[in-house]
Amino acid sequence: MKVKISDLQEKMEEGLTVRSLSASDAKLVVSVYVEAELKEKKTHGLGKFFLLEEAIQNREGNPEIIKDKGNYALINAHKELGYLSADFATDILIKKAKKFDNAIVAVTNSYYYSMAGIYARKVAKAGFVAIILNNGGPMAVAPFGGIDPLLGTNPIAIGIPTEGEPIVHDMATSEKTWGETNLAKVEKRTLQEKTFLDKEGKYTTDPYAVEAIVPFGGAKGYGLNLMFEILTGALVGA
């Protein structure tokens, strides 16, 4: 069955507005899922849309700036959908960068926000270099040489402004995202080799046996993963 993208977006937006989201918020949230799907990032695409129900029910309020000093702000998202809290934070970041020539904004207590590259692109389009780090997801990544899942997949996105479209790089510091295991279950397929570990620390391609993911790039990738966890957690309280 073929469905027009515009028709699909309309139905998804309707589904969110009847669940208390404003029309503008629903449009923003849906745009993220559709972009991920069109870029063939299925771990962030339409398959995750149906997981929003619980997140919507758990929302506690609008994102709130709880620390604001100079070029720095800390935002308590109050369990808002990550797409909305990240967009809110990005607007604050751009506003501060225009005033101080640089800025750091951290977000805590937020739901999953999908592809960091979307927000890096928005900052870059405003004329600034963006570096976005995320201490995100469940404990999933095993330290290099270890077997226990201790760290998040901790992605980084960098956006560079140009005279045209920004240059954007967006990646997890794990070899694959945790969402790959769920996608493999839905698609009834095995996983990439030498990427996932079972409870005994052995490589597995069975999505039902996965306990941890290995960091990308061996010891060097693990080093970045660990540093991002510290920078986002301990340094800025995200």
WOWO-V972529 format. One record per residue. RES is the residue in one small letter. PSI is psi in radians with two decimals (999 if undefined). OMEGA is omega in degrees with one decimal (* if undefined). NEAR is the number of other C-alpha atoms within 12 Angstrom. Layout:
RES/PSI/OMEGA/NEAR
RES/PSI/OMEGA/NEAR
//
This chain:
m/2.35/178.2/3
k/2.40/-179.7/7
v/2.35/176.3/10
k/2.45/-179.4/11
i/-0.74/-178.9/18
s/-0.68/178.5/15
d/-0.71/179.2/14
l/-0.79/178.8/21
q/-0.74/-179.4/27
e/-0.78/-179.8/22
k/-0.69/178.7/19
m/-0.72/179.1/30
e/-0.69/177.3/29
e/-0.72/179.9/22
g/-0.52/179.8/24
l/-0.63/-179.5/29
t/-0.57/177.1/21
v/-0.17/176.7/15
r/0.49/168.3/21
s/-0.01/176.0/17
l/2.55/174.6/28
s/2.84/-179.3/17
a/-0.70/-179.5/20
s/-0.69/178.6/16
d/-0.72/179.1/27
a/-0.72/-179.7/30
k/-0.74/179.8/26
l/-0.82/-178.0/30
v/-0.82/-178.1/42
v/-0.65/-179.2/40
s/-0.57/179.9/30
v/-0.81/179.5/38
y/-0.75/-177.9/36
v/-0.73/178.2/33
e/-0.77/179.2/24
a/-0.75/-178.9/26
e/-0.77/-179.1/24
l/-0.46/176.4/16
k/0.10/179.4/16
e/0.51/171.8/14
k/1.29/-171.7/25
k/-0.41/177.4/28
t/-0.28/178.7/30
h/0.11/-170.2/33
g/-2.58/-170.4/28
l/-0.49/-179.4/29
g/-0.41/-180.0/24
k/-0.19/-176.7/29
f/-0.65/-176.2/34
f/-0.06/176.4/17
l/0.03/-175.3/18
l/-0.35/-172.1/29
e/-0.89/-178.5/18
e/-0.72/-179.8/16
a/-0.69/178.9/24
i/-0.71/-179.7/31
q/-0.45/-176.3/18
n/-0.01/179.6/18
r/2.38/-177.0/25
e/-0.29/-178.1/18
g/-3.07/-179.5/19
n/2.64/175.1/23
p/2.47/-174.6/30
e/2.31/174.6/26
i/2.05/-178.3/23
i/-0.25/171.3/19
k/2.30/-176.9/19
d/1.81/-179.2/19
k/2.00/178.3/14
g/-2.18/-176.4/20
n/0.18/-177.0/22
y/2.47/172.7/27
a/2.51/174.3/31
l/2.25/-175.2/32
i/2.25/169.3/33
n/1.98/-174.7/30
a/-0.19/-179.0/33
h/0.73/177.4/25
k/0.46/174.7/29
e/2.71/174.5/36
l/2.34/-172.8/41
g/-0.54/179.6/38
y/-0.65/-178.7/37
l/-0.75/-179.9/37
s/-0.62/177.8/38
a/-0.69/178.3/44
d/-0.70/176.2/35
f/-0.80/-179.6/33
a/-0.66/180.0/38
t/-0.71/177.9/38
d/-0.72/177.2/24
i/-0.74/-179.7/33
l/-0.84/-179.1/40
i/-0.74/180.0/33
k/-0.77/179.9/25
k/-0.66/179.4/25
a/-0.64/177.8/26
k/-0.54/-178.9/18
k/-0.70/-173.0/14
f/-0.01/-177.2/16
d/-0.15/174.4/18
n/2.82/-178.2/22
a/2.69/172.3/30
i/2.17/177.2/36
v/2.27/179.8/41
a/2.57/179.5/40
v/2.29/175.7/45
t/2.82/176.0/35
n/0.76/-178.1/31
s/2.65/172.5/37
y/2.88/177.0/33
y/2.40/-176.9/33
y/0.23/171.6/41
s/-2.31/-169.5/44
m/2.02/-179.5/42
a/-0.43/-178.4/37
g/-0.47/178.8/37
i/-0.73/-176.4/37
y/-0.56/173.4/43
a/-0.68/178.0/38
r/-0.72/-179.5/33
k/-0.74/178.3/34
v/-0.76/-179.5/40
a/-0.65/178.1/32
k/-0.40/176.4/26
a/-0.06/174.9/28
g/0.21/-177.6/25
f/2.63/171.4/30
v/2.31/-178.4/30
a/2.37/170.2/36
i/1.98/-177.8/34
i/2.18/177.7/42
l/2.61/-178.4/42
n/2.13/171.5/46
n/1.45/-163.5/42
g/2.76/173.3/39
g/-3.11/178.2/26
p/2.88/172.0/22
m/1.99/-171.3/24
a/-0.48/-171.9/37
v/2.25/176.5/46
a/2.46/174.5/39
p/2.69/178.2/33
f/2.16/-178.3/31
g/-0.11/-179.7/18
g/-3.12/-178.5/24
i/-0.29/-176.1/26
d/2.38/176.7/25
p/1.97/-174.9/30
l/-0.41/-171.4/27
l/2.83/175.3/38
g/3.06/176.1/40
t/-0.23/166.3/41
n/1.23/-178.9/44
p/2.86/172.6/41
i/2.45/173.2/36
a/2.37/178.4/31
i/2.29/177.8/29
g/2.28/-179.1/30
i/2.13/178.9/28
p/2.55/174.9/21
t/-3.11/176.6/17
e/-0.32/176.8/11
g/-2.31/177.4/12
e/2.47/179.6/17
p/2.70/169.5/25
i/2.15/-176.6/25
v/2.29/173.8/28
h/2.26/-174.8/25
d/2.12/-177.4/27
m/2.65/170.0/31
a/2.74/175.5/40
t/0.18/167.2/41
s/2.81/-178.5/42
e/-0.63/174.5/34
k/2.87/176.7/33
t/2.79/177.4/38
w/-0.52/179.2/38
g/-0.35/179.1/30
e/-0.57/179.6/36
t/-0.74/179.0/32
n/-0.68/179.5/26
l/-0.68/179.3/26
a/-0.62/177.1/24
k/-0.78/-179.3/21
v/-0.72/-177.2/18
e/-0.01/177.1/15
k/0.97/-179.5/15
r/2.93/177.1/16
t/2.97/-177.3/23
l/2.94/176.3/31
q/2.47/-178.8/22
e/2.66/175.5/18
k/0.72/-178.0/23
t/-0.61/-175.6/36
f/2.59/-178.8/39
l/2.55/173.1/38
d/-3.06/-174.5/27
k/-0.30/177.6/20
e/0.01/179.5/16
g/0.24/178.8/25
k/2.59/176.9/24
y/2.45/177.8/23
t/2.59/173.1/25
t/0.10/179.7/26
d/1.97/-176.9/28
p/-0.39/180.0/30
y/-0.21/-177.6/23
a/-0.03/-173.5/23
v/2.31/174.0/37
e/-0.44/-176.2/31
a/2.83/175.7/43
i/2.59/175.9/51
v/2.63/175.4/46
p/2.69/176.3/41
f/2.63/171.3/30
g/0.43/175.0/19
g/-2.42/-175.3/23
a/-0.62/-178.6/19
k/-0.75/177.7/18
g/-0.67/177.1/27
y/-0.68/178.6/32
g/-0.77/177.3/23
l/-0.76/178.8/31
n/-0.81/-178.9/41
l/-0.77/-179.4/32
m/-0.67/178.8/25
f/-0.64/178.0/32
e/-0.74/-179.8/31
i/-0.78/-177.9/22
l/-0.76/-177.2/22
t/-0.60/-177.5/29
g/-1.14/-173.2/23
a/-0.66/-172.7/15
l/-0.84/-175.4/17
v/0.01/174.5/23
g/0.39/178.8/23
a/999/*/28
//
